[in-house]
Amino acid sequence: MAETLKIVIPMAGWGTRMRPHTWSKPKPLVSVAGKTSLEHLMDMFKTLPEPENVEYIFIVGPYLGELQVPPFIKEKYPNLKAHFVVQHEMKGQSHALALAREYLHGPMMVCFSDTLMETDFSFLANEAADGVAWVMPVPDPRRFGVAELNNDGWVTRFIEKPQSMDNNLVVVGCYYLRAPRNSSPPLTSKCSAASCSKANTSSPIRSL
């Protein structure tokens, strides 16, 4: 990865399902197993091919998010190259990414702040697909979004809250997109299995 990798972390939600913990702090700063969930998330990126060649874009919410997340990052990660974007209106994920569009060029990852998984990102150094989506099999996928694959294992589409339980590959909220290429062929993407077991993490599954 010669170009700087941009890591976008949307975290602007109100965290209503975690109250009363989120009355006084944003969800990413709630402690889990001795560290904030944001610190656990940042630990995931230590396996990137060039962790020093990374730029972070934190999309925070108004009030608690914009007041507490920037000083927390500056204190815990003083050498981190970081930008902070405030999403004042909760208009969804696409709106959040659009607010950060001035930083979204070159290779990038989008990883939501509540996506905590054990995986190894080092394979991205030689990744040939235009995109990678991390997925995880679950017993009942109907509350989530799933990745639909063709017979060769390439992603054909994403389905939000499927009615059927035939496809249980749930999208966990972490995506990699390679930098655009001149005269590039049709977009291709693949899935990588995310698991709570280190033995099964990042098992690449070809997809479209």
PyMOL commands that place a pseudoatom at each C-alpha (Angstrom):
pseudoatom trace, name=CA, resn=MET, resi=1, chain=A, elem=C, hetatm=0, pos=[0.000, 0.000, 0.000]
pseudoatom trace, name=CA, resn=ALA, resi=2, chain=A, elem=C, hetatm=0, pos=[1.974, 2.992, -1.226]
pseudoatom trace, name=CA, resn=GLU, resi=3, chain=A, elem=C, hetatm=0, pos=[-0.922, 5.422, -0.834]
pseudoatom trace, name=CA, resn=THR, resi=4, chain=A, elem=C, hetatm=0, pos=[-2.123, 6.457, 2.591]
pseudoatom trace, name=CA, resn=LEU, resi=5, chain=A, elem=C, hetatm=0, pos=[-4.967, 4.252, 3.770]
pseudoatom trace, name=CA, resn=LYS, resi=6, chain=A, elem=C, hetatm=0, pos=[-7.982, 6.171, 5.063]
pseudoatom trace, name=CA, resn=ILE, resi=7, chain=A, elem=C, hetatm=0, pos=[-9.894, 4.530, 7.903]
pseudoatom trace, name=CA, resn=VAL, resi=8, chain=A, elem=C, hetatm=0, pos=[-13.370, 5.970, 8.376]
pseudoatom trace, name=CA, resn=ILE, resi=9, chain=A, elem=C, hetatm=0, pos=[-15.051, 5.262, 11.708]
pseudoatom trace, name=CA, resn=PRO, resi=10, chain=A, elem=C, hetatm=0, pos=[-18.693, 6.411, 11.881]
pseudoatom trace, name=CA, resn=MET, resi=11, chain=A, elem=C, hetatm=0, pos=[-19.791, 6.805, 15.515]
pseudoatom trace, name=CA, resn=ALA, resi=12, chain=A, elem=C, hetatm=0, pos=[-22.449, 9.501, 15.517]
pseudoatom trace, name=CA, resn=GLY, resi=13, chain=A, elem=C, hetatm=0, pos=[-25.392, 7.500, 16.888]
pseudoatom trace, name=CA, resn=TRP, resi=14, chain=A, elem=C, hetatm=0, pos=[-27.055, 8.437, 20.171]
pseudoatom trace, name=CA, resn=GLY, resi=15, chain=A, elem=C, hetatm=0, pos=[-26.449, 5.022, 21.776]
pseudoatom trace, name=CA, resn=THR, resi=16, chain=A, elem=C, hetatm=0, pos=[-29.991, 4.881, 23.158]
pseudoatom trace, name=CA, resn=ARG, resi=17, chain=A, elem=C, hetatm=0, pos=[-29.883, 1.104, 23.647]
pseudoatom trace, name=CA, resn=MET, resi=18, chain=A, elem=C, hetatm=0, pos=[-26.941, 1.465, 26.037]
pseudoatom trace, name=CA, resn=ARG, resi=19, chain=A, elem=C, hetatm=0, pos=[-28.504, 3.944, 28.436]
pseudoatom trace, name=CA, resn=PRO, resi=20, chain=A, elem=C, hetatm=0, pos=[-27.937, 4.859, 31.219]
pseudoatom trace, name=CA, resn=HIS, resi=21, chain=A, elem=C, hetatm=0, pos=[-24.246, 4.437, 30.250]
pseudoatom trace, name=CA, resn=THR, resi=22, chain=A, elem=C, hetatm=0, pos=[-24.572, 6.821, 27.309]
pseudoatom trace, name=CA, resn=TRP, resi=23, chain=A, elem=C, hetatm=0, pos=[-26.260, 9.655, 29.190]
pseudoatom trace, name=CA, resn=SER, resi=24, chain=A, elem=C, hetatm=0, pos=[-22.817, 11.010, 30.094]
pseudoatom trace, name=CA, resn=LYS, resi=25, chain=A, elem=C, hetatm=0, pos=[-20.549, 9.656, 27.344]
pseudoatom trace, name=CA, resn=PRO, resi=26, chain=A, elem=C, hetatm=0, pos=[-20.810, 8.547, 23.699]
pseudoatom trace, name=CA, resn=LYS, resi=27, chain=A, elem=C, hetatm=0, pos=[-21.106, 4.799, 23.083]
pseudoatom trace, name=CA, resn=PRO, resi=28, chain=A, elem=C, hetatm=0, pos=[-17.500, 4.335, 21.806]
pseudoatom trace, name=CA, resn=LEU, resi=29, chain=A, elem=C, hetatm=0, pos=[-16.191, 5.569, 25.165]
pseudoatom trace, name=CA, resn=VAL, resi=30, chain=A, elem=C, hetatm=0, pos=[-18.181, 3.073, 27.232]
pseudoatom trace, name=CA, resn=SER, resi=31, chain=A, elem=C, hetatm=0, pos=[-15.818, 0.623, 28.939]
pseudoatom trace, name=CA, resn=VAL, resi=32, chain=A, elem=C, hetatm=0, pos=[-15.847, -3.044, 27.921]
pseudoatom trace, name=CA, resn=ALA, resi=33, chain=A, elem=C, hetatm=0, pos=[-13.472, -5.544, 29.577]
pseudoatom trace, name=CA, resn=GLY, resi=34, chain=A, elem=C, hetatm=0, pos=[-11.185, -2.880, 31.001]
pseudoatom trace, name=CA, resn=LYS, resi=35, chain=A, elem=C, hetatm=0, pos=[-10.931, -0.589, 27.958]
pseudoatom trace, name=CA, resn=THR, resi=36, chain=A, elem=C, hetatm=0, pos=[-13.278, 1.609, 25.992]
pseudoatom trace, name=CA, resn=SER, resi=37, chain=A, elem=C, hetatm=0, pos=[-14.853, -0.039, 22.966]
pseudoatom trace, name=CA, resn=LEU, resi=38, chain=A, elem=C, hetatm=0, pos=[-13.023, 2.539, 20.839]
pseudoatom trace, name=CA, resn=GLU, resi=39, chain=A, elem=C, hetatm=0, pos=[-9.664, 1.329, 22.180]
pseudoatom trace, name=CA, resn=HIS, resi=40, chain=A, elem=C, hetatm=0, pos=[-10.604, -2.260, 21.353]
pseudoatom trace, name=CA, resn=LEU, resi=41, chain=A, elem=C, hetatm=0, pos=[-11.481, -1.096, 17.842]
pseudoatom trace, name=CA, resn=MET, resi=42, chain=A, elem=C, hetatm=0, pos=[-8.168, 0.721, 17.428]
pseudoatom trace, name=CA, resn=ASP, resi=43, chain=A, elem=C, hetatm=0, pos=[-6.311, -2.429, 18.519]
pseudoatom trace, name=CA, resn=MET, resi=44, chain=A, elem=C, hetatm=0, pos=[-7.799, -4.228, 15.489]
pseudoatom trace, name=CA, resn=PHE, resi=45, chain=A, elem=C, hetatm=0, pos=[-5.842, -2.011, 13.112]
pseudoatom trace, name=CA, resn=LYS, resi=46, chain=A, elem=C, hetatm=0, pos=[-2.430, -2.994, 14.490]
pseudoatom trace, name=CA, resn=THR, resi=47, chain=A, elem=C, hetatm=0, pos=[-2.298, -5.842, 11.950]
pseudoatom trace, name=CA, resn=LEU, resi=48, chain=A, elem=C, hetatm=0, pos=[-2.593, -3.538, 8.925]
pseudoatom trace, name=CA, resn=PRO, resi=49, chain=A, elem=C, hetatm=0, pos=[0.262, -3.909, 6.400]
pseudoatom trace, name=CA, resn=GLU, resi=50, chain=A, elem=C, hetatm=0, pos=[1.540, -0.364, 7.052]
pseudoatom trace, name=CA, resn=PRO, resi=51, chain=A, elem=C, hetatm=0, pos=[-0.077, 0.874, 10.283]
pseudoatom trace, name=CA, resn=GLU, resi=52, chain=A, elem=C, hetatm=0, pos=[2.099, 3.985, 10.222]
pseudoatom trace, name=CA, resn=ASN, resi=53, chain=A, elem=C, hetatm=0, pos=[0.758, 4.965, 6.768]
pseudoatom trace, name=CA, resn=VAL, resi=54, chain=A, elem=C, hetatm=0, pos=[-2.831, 5.441, 7.932]
pseudoatom trace, name=CA, resn=GLU, resi=55, chain=A, elem=C, hetatm=0, pos=[-5.110, 8.441, 8.310]
pseudoatom trace, name=CA, resn=TYR, resi=56, chain=A, elem=C, hetatm=0, pos=[-8.242, 8.231, 10.487]
pseudoatom trace, name=CA, resn=ILE, resi=57, chain=A, elem=C, hetatm=0, pos=[-11.544, 10.009, 9.955]
pseudoatom trace, name=CA, resn=PHE, resi=58, chain=A, elem=C, hetatm=0, pos=[-13.835, 9.880, 12.989]
pseudoatom trace, name=CA, resn=ILE, resi=59, chain=A, elem=C, hetatm=0, pos=[-17.449, 10.824, 12.279]
pseudoatom trace, name=CA, resn=VAL, resi=60, chain=A, elem=C, hetatm=0, pos=[-18.847, 11.877, 15.646]
pseudoatom trace, name=CA, resn=GLY, resi=61, chain=A, elem=C, hetatm=0, pos=[-22.206, 13.022, 16.895]
pseudoatom trace, name=CA, resn=PRO, resi=62, chain=A, elem=C, hetatm=0, pos=[-23.009, 16.460, 18.292]
pseudoatom trace, name=CA, resn=TYR, resi=63, chain=A, elem=C, hetatm=0, pos=[-22.608, 17.344, 21.961]
pseudoatom trace, name=CA, resn=LEU, resi=64, chain=A, elem=C, hetatm=0, pos=[-21.084, 14.300, 23.732]
pseudoatom trace, name=CA, resn=GLY, resi=65, chain=A, elem=C, hetatm=0, pos=[-19.323, 12.949, 20.650]
pseudoatom trace, name=CA, resn=GLU, resi=66, chain=A, elem=C, hetatm=0, pos=[-17.758, 16.175, 19.447]
pseudoatom trace, name=CA, resn=LEU, resi=67, chain=A, elem=C, hetatm=0, pos=[-16.829, 17.209, 23.006]
pseudoatom trace, name=CA, resn=GLN, resi=68, chain=A, elem=C, hetatm=0, pos=[-15.317, 13.952, 24.251]
pseudoatom trace, name=CA, resn=VAL, resi=69, chain=A, elem=C, hetatm=0, pos=[-13.973, 11.886, 21.339]
pseudoatom trace, name=CA, resn=PRO, resi=70, chain=A, elem=C, hetatm=0, pos=[-11.369, 14.354, 19.925]
pseudoatom trace, name=CA, resn=PRO, resi=71, chain=A, elem=C, hetatm=0, pos=[-9.610, 14.979, 23.273]
pseudoatom trace, name=CA, resn=PHE, resi=72, chain=A, elem=C, hetatm=0, pos=[-9.736, 11.249, 24.045]
pseudoatom trace, name=CA, resn=ILE, resi=73, chain=A, elem=C, hetatm=0, pos=[-8.018, 10.387, 20.745]
pseudoatom trace, name=CA, resn=LYS, resi=74, chain=A, elem=C, hetatm=0, pos=[-5.423, 13.128, 21.184]
pseudoatom trace, name=CA, resn=GLU, resi=75, chain=A, elem=C, hetatm=0, pos=[-4.610, 11.918, 24.692]
pseudoatom trace, name=CA, resn=LYS, resi=76, chain=A, elem=C, hetatm=0, pos=[-4.518, 8.173, 23.966]
pseudoatom trace, name=CA, resn=TYR, resi=77, chain=A, elem=C, hetatm=0, pos=[-3.029, 8.376, 20.449]
pseudoatom trace, name=CA, resn=PRO, resi=78, chain=A, elem=C, hetatm=0, pos=[-0.983, 11.604, 20.305]
pseudoatom trace, name=CA, resn=ASN, resi=79, chain=A, elem=C, hetatm=0, pos=[0.821, 10.640, 17.078]
pseudoatom trace, name=CA, resn=LEU, resi=80, chain=A, elem=C, hetatm=0, pos=[-2.301, 9.590, 15.213]
pseudoatom trace, name=CA, resn=LYS, resi=81, chain=A, elem=C, hetatm=0, pos=[-3.140, 11.515, 12.057]
pseudoatom trace, name=CA, resn=ALA, resi=82, chain=A, elem=C, hetatm=0, pos=[-6.852, 12.121, 12.603]
pseudoatom trace, name=CA, resn=HIS, resi=83, chain=A, elem=C, hetatm=0, pos=[-9.726, 14.226, 11.295]
pseudoatom trace, name=CA, resn=PHE, resi=84, chain=A, elem=C, hetatm=0, pos=[-13.045, 14.738, 13.065]
pseudoatom trace, name=CA, resn=VAL, resi=85, chain=A, elem=C, hetatm=0, pos=[-16.332, 15.292, 11.265]
pseudoatom trace, name=CA, resn=VAL, resi=86, chain=A, elem=C, hetatm=0, pos=[-19.536, 16.128, 13.156]
pseudoatom trace, name=CA, resn=GLN, resi=87, chain=A, elem=C, hetatm=0, pos=[-22.826, 14.658, 11.942]
pseudoatom trace, name=CA, resn=HIS, resi=88, chain=A, elem=C, hetatm=0, pos=[-25.318, 17.105, 13.455]
pseudoatom trace, name=CA, resn=GLU, resi=89, chain=A, elem=C, hetatm=0, pos=[-28.370, 15.354, 11.998]
pseudoatom trace, name=CA, resn=MET, resi=90, chain=A, elem=C, hetatm=0, pos=[-28.854, 11.601, 12.216]
pseudoatom trace, name=CA, resn=LYS, resi=91, chain=A, elem=C, hetatm=0, pos=[-29.638, 10.957, 8.543]
pseudoatom trace, name=CA, resn=GLY, resi=92, chain=A, elem=C, hetatm=0, pos=[-27.991, 7.580, 8.204]
pseudoatom trace, name=CA, resn=GLN, resi=93, chain=A, elem=C, hetatm=0, pos=[-24.686, 6.043, 7.207]
pseudoatom trace, name=CA, resn=SER, resi=94, chain=A, elem=C, hetatm=0, pos=[-24.539, 7.382, 3.650]
pseudoatom trace, name=CA, resn=HIS, resi=95, chain=A, elem=C, hetatm=0, pos=[-25.122, 10.904, 4.938]
pseudoatom trace, name=CA, resn=ALA, resi=96, chain=A, elem=C, hetatm=0, pos=[-22.325, 10.452, 7.483]
pseudoatom trace, name=CA, resn=LEU, resi=97, chain=A, elem=C, hetatm=0, pos=[-19.861, 9.340, 4.799]
pseudoatom trace, name=CA, resn=ALA, resi=98, chain=A, elem=C, hetatm=0, pos=[-20.921, 12.187, 2.512]
pseudoatom trace, name=CA, resn=LEU, resi=99, chain=A, elem=C, hetatm=0, pos=[-20.007, 14.682, 5.237]
pseudoatom trace, name=CA, resn=ALA, resi=100, chain=A, elem=C, hetatm=0, pos=[-16.458, 13.272, 5.229]
pseudoatom trace, name=CA, resn=ARG, resi=101, chain=A, elem=C, hetatm=0, pos=[-16.087, 13.176, 1.436]
pseudoatom trace, name=CA, resn=GLU, resi=102, chain=A, elem=C, hetatm=0, pos=[-13.182, 15.641, 1.319]
pseudoatom trace, name=CA, resn=TYR, resi=103, chain=A, elem=C, hetatm=0, pos=[-11.013, 12.966, 2.960]
pseudoatom trace, name=CA, resn=LEU, resi=104, chain=A, elem=C, hetatm=0, pos=[-12.332, 9.972, 1.023]
pseudoatom trace, name=CA, resn=HIS, resi=105, chain=A, elem=C, hetatm=0, pos=[-9.796, 9.437, -1.745]
pseudoatom trace, name=CA, resn=GLY, resi=106, chain=A, elem=C, hetatm=0, pos=[-7.321, 6.629, -2.289]
pseudoatom trace, name=CA, resn=PRO, resi=107, chain=A, elem=C, hetatm=0, pos=[-7.673, 3.244, -0.572]
pseudoatom trace, name=CA, resn=MET, resi=108, chain=A, elem=C, hetatm=0, pos=[-10.022, 3.286, 2.385]
pseudoatom trace, name=CA, resn=MET, resi=109, chain=A, elem=C, hetatm=0, pos=[-11.690, 1.213, 5.050]
pseudoatom trace, name=CA, resn=VAL, resi=110, chain=A, elem=C, hetatm=0, pos=[-15.042, 1.884, 6.691]
pseudoatom trace, name=CA, resn=CYS, resi=111, chain=A, elem=C, hetatm=0, pos=[-15.419, 0.289, 10.083]
pseudoatom trace, name=CA, resn=PHE, resi=112, chain=A, elem=C, hetatm=0, pos=[-18.293, 1.141, 12.389]
pseudoatom trace, name=CA, resn=SER, resi=113, chain=A, elem=C, hetatm=0, pos=[-17.369, 1.906, 15.975]
pseudoatom trace, name=CA, resn=ASP, resi=114, chain=A, elem=C, hetatm=0, pos=[-19.285, -1.042, 17.408]
pseudoatom trace, name=CA, resn=THR, resi=115, chain=A, elem=C, hetatm=0, pos=[-17.593, -3.577, 15.090]
pseudoatom trace, name=CA, resn=LEU, resi=116, chain=A, elem=C, hetatm=0, pos=[-15.312, -5.536, 17.407]
pseudoatom trace, name=CA, resn=MET, resi=117, chain=A, elem=C, hetatm=0, pos=[-13.841, -8.682, 15.894]
pseudoatom trace, name=CA, resn=GLU, resi=118, chain=A, elem=C, hetatm=0, pos=[-10.648, -10.700, 15.851]
pseudoatom trace, name=CA, resn=THR, resi=119, chain=A, elem=C, hetatm=0, pos=[-9.135, -10.593, 12.393]
pseudoatom trace, name=CA, resn=ASP, resi=120, chain=A, elem=C, hetatm=0, pos=[-5.820, -10.094, 10.643]
pseudoatom trace, name=CA, resn=PHE, resi=121, chain=A, elem=C, hetatm=0, pos=[-5.690, -7.238, 8.129]
pseudoatom trace, name=CA, resn=SER, resi=122, chain=A, elem=C, hetatm=0, pos=[-2.180, -8.068, 6.882]
pseudoatom trace, name=CA, resn=PHE, resi=123, chain=A, elem=C, hetatm=0, pos=[-3.567, -9.865, 3.800]
pseudoatom trace, name=CA, resn=LEU, resi=124, chain=A, elem=C, hetatm=0, pos=[-4.637, -6.473, 2.413]
pseudoatom trace, name=CA, resn=ALA, resi=125, chain=A, elem=C, hetatm=0, pos=[-1.031, -5.869, 1.336]
pseudoatom trace, name=CA, resn=ASN, resi=126, chain=A, elem=C, hetatm=0, pos=[-1.583, -8.244, -1.588]
pseudoatom trace, name=CA, resn=GLU, resi=127, chain=A, elem=C, hetatm=0, pos=[-5.348, -7.979, -2.006]
pseudoatom trace, name=CA, resn=ALA, resi=128, chain=A, elem=C, hetatm=0, pos=[-6.410, -8.002, -5.664]
pseudoatom trace, name=CA, resn=ALA, resi=129, chain=A, elem=C, hetatm=0, pos=[-10.158, -7.461, -5.214]
pseudoatom trace, name=CA, resn=ASP, resi=130, chain=A, elem=C, hetatm=0, pos=[-11.587, -3.958, -5.491]
pseudoatom trace, name=CA, resn=GLY, resi=131, chain=A, elem=C, hetatm=0, pos=[-13.469, -4.425, -2.248]
pseudoatom trace, name=CA, resn=VAL, resi=132, chain=A, elem=C, hetatm=0, pos=[-13.610, -6.692, 0.785]
pseudoatom trace, name=CA, resn=ALA, resi=133, chain=A, elem=C, hetatm=0, pos=[-16.551, -7.066, 3.169]
pseudoatom trace, name=CA, resn=TRP, resi=134, chain=A, elem=C, hetatm=0, pos=[-16.157, -8.892, 6.470]
pseudoatom trace, name=CA, resn=VAL, resi=135, chain=A, elem=C, hetatm=0, pos=[-18.982, -11.308, 7.228]
pseudoatom trace, name=CA, resn=MET, resi=136, chain=A, elem=C, hetatm=0, pos=[-19.911, -13.755, 9.943]
pseudoatom trace, name=CA, resn=PRO, resi=137, chain=A, elem=C, hetatm=0, pos=[-22.340, -16.701, 9.897]
pseudoatom trace, name=CA, resn=VAL, resi=138, chain=A, elem=C, hetatm=0, pos=[-25.126, -16.455, 12.485]
pseudoatom trace, name=CA, resn=PRO, resi=139, chain=A, elem=C, hetatm=0, pos=[-28.020, -18.803, 13.325]
pseudoatom trace, name=CA, resn=ASP, resi=140, chain=A, elem=C, hetatm=0, pos=[-30.740, -16.237, 12.490]
pseudoatom trace, name=CA, resn=PRO, resi=141, chain=A, elem=C, hetatm=0, pos=[-29.753, -13.467, 10.035]
pseudoatom trace, name=CA, resn=ARG, resi=142, chain=A, elem=C, hetatm=0, pos=[-33.169, -11.789, 9.755]
pseudoatom trace, name=CA, resn=ARG, resi=143, chain=A, elem=C, hetatm=0, pos=[-32.286, -8.843, 12.019]
pseudoatom trace, name=CA, resn=PHE, resi=144, chain=A, elem=C, hetatm=0, pos=[-29.166, -7.971, 10.039]
pseudoatom trace, name=CA, resn=GLY, resi=145, chain=A, elem=C, hetatm=0, pos=[-27.813, -7.293, 6.558]
pseudoatom trace, name=CA, resn=VAL, resi=146, chain=A, elem=C, hetatm=0, pos=[-26.374, -10.231, 4.627]
pseudoatom trace, name=CA, resn=ALA, resi=147, chain=A, elem=C, hetatm=0, pos=[-24.046, -10.678, 1.657]
pseudoatom trace, name=CA, resn=GLU, resi=148, chain=A, elem=C, hetatm=0, pos=[-25.438, -12.780, -1.184]
pseudoatom trace, name=CA, resn=LEU, resi=149, chain=A, elem=C, hetatm=0, pos=[-22.799, -14.751, -3.100]
pseudoatom trace, name=CA, resn=ASN, resi=150, chain=A, elem=C, hetatm=0, pos=[-22.825, -16.409, -6.502]
pseudoatom trace, name=CA, resn=ASN, resi=151, chain=A, elem=C, hetatm=0, pos=[-21.547, -19.928, -7.180]
pseudoatom trace, name=CA, resn=ASP, resi=152, chain=A, elem=C, hetatm=0, pos=[-17.960, -18.668, -7.417]
pseudoatom trace, name=CA, resn=GLY, resi=153, chain=A, elem=C, hetatm=0, pos=[-18.188, -16.919, -4.058]
pseudoatom trace, name=CA, resn=TRP, resi=154, chain=A, elem=C, hetatm=0, pos=[-18.305, -13.330, -5.328]
pseudoatom trace, name=CA, resn=VAL, resi=155, chain=A, elem=C, hetatm=0, pos=[-20.757, -10.879, -3.789]
pseudoatom trace, name=CA, resn=THR, resi=156, chain=A, elem=C, hetatm=0, pos=[-23.727, -10.172, -6.049]
pseudoatom trace, name=CA, resn=ARG, resi=157, chain=A, elem=C, hetatm=0, pos=[-25.690, -7.957, -3.656]
pseudoatom trace, name=CA, resn=PHE, resi=158, chain=A, elem=C, hetatm=0, pos=[-26.308, -6.992, -0.053]
pseudoatom trace, name=CA, resn=ILE, resi=159, chain=A, elem=C, hetatm=0, pos=[-29.746, -7.597, 1.475]
pseudoatom trace, name=CA, resn=GLU, resi=160, chain=A, elem=C, hetatm=0, pos=[-30.961, -5.691, 4.525]
pseudoatom trace, name=CA, resn=LYS, resi=161, chain=A, elem=C, hetatm=0, pos=[-32.995, -7.756, 7.020]
pseudoatom trace, name=CA, resn=PRO, resi=162, chain=A, elem=C, hetatm=0, pos=[-33.777, -10.739, 4.761]
pseudoatom trace, name=CA, resn=GLN, resi=163, chain=A, elem=C, hetatm=0, pos=[-37.028, -12.615, 5.306]
pseudoatom trace, name=CA, resn=SER, resi=164, chain=A, elem=C, hetatm=0, pos=[-35.382, -15.941, 4.509]
pseudoatom trace, name=CA, resn=MET, resi=165, chain=A, elem=C, hetatm=0, pos=[-32.846, -17.756, 6.683]
pseudoatom trace, name=CA, resn=ASP, resi=166, chain=A, elem=C, hetatm=0, pos=[-31.195, -19.464, 3.684]
pseudoatom trace, name=CA, resn=ASN, resi=167, chain=A, elem=C, hetatm=0, pos=[-28.268, -17.031, 3.676]
pseudoatom trace, name=CA, resn=ASN, resi=168, chain=A, elem=C, hetatm=0, pos=[-26.685, -16.498, 7.093]
pseudoatom trace, name=CA, resn=LEU, resi=169, chain=A, elem=C, hetatm=0, pos=[-23.541, -14.528, 6.109]
pseudoatom trace, name=CA, resn=VAL, resi=170, chain=A, elem=C, hetatm=0, pos=[-24.136, -11.343, 8.090]
pseudoatom trace, name=CA, resn=VAL, resi=171, chain=A, elem=C, hetatm=0, pos=[-22.191, -8.210, 7.177]
pseudoatom trace, name=CA, resn=VAL, resi=172, chain=A, elem=C, hetatm=0, pos=[-20.422, -7.151, 10.375]
pseudoatom trace, name=CA, resn=GLY, resi=173, chain=A, elem=C, hetatm=0, pos=[-19.747, -3.502, 9.470]
pseudoatom trace, name=CA, resn=CYS, resi=174, chain=A, elem=C, hetatm=0, pos=[-16.172, -3.469, 8.146]
pseudoatom trace, name=CA, resn=TYR, resi=175, chain=A, elem=C, hetatm=0, pos=[-15.296, -2.824, 4.491]
pseudoatom trace, name=CA, resn=TYR, resi=176, chain=A, elem=C, hetatm=0, pos=[-12.139, -2.247, 2.443]
pseudoatom trace, name=CA, resn=LEU, resi=177, chain=A, elem=C, hetatm=0, pos=[-12.163, -0.398, -0.887]
pseudoatom trace, name=CA, resn=ARG, resi=178, chain=A, elem=C, hetatm=0, pos=[-9.095, -0.252, -3.075]
pseudoatom trace, name=CA, resn=ALA, resi=179, chain=A, elem=C, hetatm=0, pos=[-8.124, 3.006, -4.756]
pseudoatom trace, name=CA, resn=PRO, resi=180, chain=A, elem=C, hetatm=0, pos=[-9.742, 3.501, -8.204]
pseudoatom trace, name=CA, resn=ARG, resi=181, chain=A, elem=C, hetatm=0, pos=[-7.683, 2.360, -11.172]
pseudoatom trace, name=CA, resn=ASN, resi=182, chain=A, elem=C, hetatm=0, pos=[-7.491, 3.927, -14.617]
pseudoatom trace, name=CA, resn=SER, resi=183, chain=A, elem=C, hetatm=0, pos=[-9.418, 1.858, -17.169]
pseudoatom trace, name=CA, resn=SER, resi=184, chain=A, elem=C, hetatm=0, pos=[-10.373, -0.523, -14.405]
pseudoatom trace, name=CA, resn=PRO, resi=185, chain=A, elem=C, hetatm=0, pos=[-12.462, -3.650, -15.133]
pseudoatom trace, name=CA, resn=PRO, resi=186, chain=A, elem=C, hetatm=0, pos=[-15.897, -4.107, -13.546]
pseudoatom trace, name=CA, resn=LEU, resi=187, chain=A, elem=C, hetatm=0, pos=[-15.913, -3.789, -9.780]
pseudoatom trace, name=CA, resn=THR, resi=188, chain=A, elem=C, hetatm=0, pos=[-15.115, -6.994, -7.919]
pseudoatom trace, name=CA, resn=SER, resi=189, chain=A, elem=C, hetatm=0, pos=[-15.322, -7.589, -4.203]
pseudoatom trace, name=CA, resn=LYS, resi=190, chain=A, elem=C, hetatm=0, pos=[-14.872, -10.447, -1.831]
pseudoatom trace, name=CA, resn=CYS, resi=191, chain=A, elem=C, hetatm=0, pos=[-15.945, -11.457, 1.637]
pseudoatom trace, name=CA, resn=SER, resi=192, chain=A, elem=C, hetatm=0, pos=[-13.686, -12.299, 4.539]
pseudoatom trace, name=CA, resn=ALA, resi=193, chain=A, elem=C, hetatm=0, pos=[-15.091, -14.336, 7.374]
pseudoatom trace, name=CA, resn=ALA, resi=194, chain=A, elem=C, hetatm=0, pos=[-14.962, -12.648, 10.775]
pseudoatom trace, name=CA, resn=SER, resi=195, chain=A, elem=C, hetatm=0, pos=[-15.192, -14.863, 13.800]
pseudoatom trace, name=CA, resn=CYS, resi=196, chain=A, elem=C, hetatm=0, pos=[-14.763, -14.706, 17.556]
pseudoatom trace, name=CA, resn=SER, resi=197, chain=A, elem=C, hetatm=0, pos=[-12.289, -17.553, 17.191]
pseudoatom trace, name=CA, resn=LYS, resi=198, chain=A, elem=C, hetatm=0, pos=[-8.761, -16.650, 16.088]
pseudoatom trace, name=CA, resn=ALA, resi=199, chain=A, elem=C, hetatm=0, pos=[-8.477, -19.959, 14.265]
pseudoatom trace, name=CA, resn=ASN, resi=200, chain=A, elem=C, hetatm=0, pos=[-11.212, -18.908, 11.840]
pseudoatom trace, name=CA, resn=THR, resi=201, chain=A, elem=C, hetatm=0, pos=[-10.556, -15.194, 11.367]
pseudoatom trace, name=CA, resn=SER, resi=202, chain=A, elem=C, hetatm=0, pos=[-10.088, -13.652, 7.939]
pseudoatom trace, name=CA, resn=SER, resi=203, chain=A, elem=C, hetatm=0, pos=[-10.676, -16.815, 5.959]
pseudoatom trace, name=CA, resn=PRO, resi=204, chain=A, elem=C, hetatm=0, pos=[-11.155, -15.211, 2.542]
pseudoatom trace, name=CA, resn=ILE, resi=205, chain=A, elem=C, hetatm=0, pos=[-14.225, -16.273, 0.548]
pseudoatom trace, name=CA, resn=ARG, resi=206, chain=A, elem=C, hetatm=0, pos=[-14.218, -15.204, -3.095]
pseudoatom trace, name=CA, resn=SER, resi=207, chain=A, elem=C, hetatm=0, pos=[-17.185, -13.057, -3.923]
pseudoatom trace, name=CA, resn=LEU, resi=208, chain=A, elem=C, hetatm=0, pos=[-18.398, -10.662, -6.641]
for i in range(1, 208): cmd.bond("trace and resi %d" % i, "trace and resi %d" % (i + 1))
show_as sticks, trace
zoom trace
